Amino acid sequence: MSLDLILRIGTKLILPFILLFALYVQFHGDYGPGGGFQAGVITAGMVILLAITFGLEAAQRIAPQAVVERMVPIGVLIYAGTGIAGLALGKNYLDYSAFPPDPVHGHELGIFLVEAGVLITVSGTMTALFYAFVERGR
């Protein structure tokens, strides 16, 4: 790995832009193609690129395996909790119009929370799968 100087420098330069693009896809998902799933895969791809270039230990310093394994149920809880909050406010499951202060802003908040839950779950799942496959080969 010490001979891959150009690859390492290129990876260090491109990683912040990959994260920025993932955030763009996440926040632009309300208005066009994109959203939580795509942003989660891009974020996991960033961690995988880091692991391929700098080694698994470097990736696990950035995204520890314990944190990655907790991301999956946390994202599902955010998604399900958004739906249950709609039920608790007297509307249907995942009916965002129940959220305050008004139906329009509540709809935006509900979509944001659901997409954030999907991002967290997908990113955690993809990264955990990568870690599992890498550990299996050792």
C-alpha positions, 0 to 999 in steps of 0.5 A: 500500500505504501507505493500507491501514493497517487491513489491515496492522494486522489482518494483523499481529494475525492472523499469530501466530494463524494460525501457532498454529493451524497448529501446533495442526493439526500436533500434533493430527493424531495424535488427530483431523482434521489433520496435516502437509498441512493445517498446511503449507497453513495455514503457506503461506497465512500467508506468502501473506497476508503477501506480499499485504498487505506485498509480496513483499519482506516475505514473502521476508524471512520465508521466503526463496526459497532456503530455501523451495526447500530445504524440499521435498527436506528434508521428503521426506528426513525422510519417507523417512528415517523409513521407512528407519530402520524398515527399518534396525531390522529392521521394514517400511518406515514400521513405527514400532514399531521405534523406541525405547524401546518400540513405543507411544512409537516409534509416536508418534515415527514419526508425528510425524517423518512429519507433520513431513516432510509439513508442511515439504514442503507448506509449501515447495511451496505457497510456492514455487508462489506465488513462481513465479506472482508472479515470472512476472507481473513 
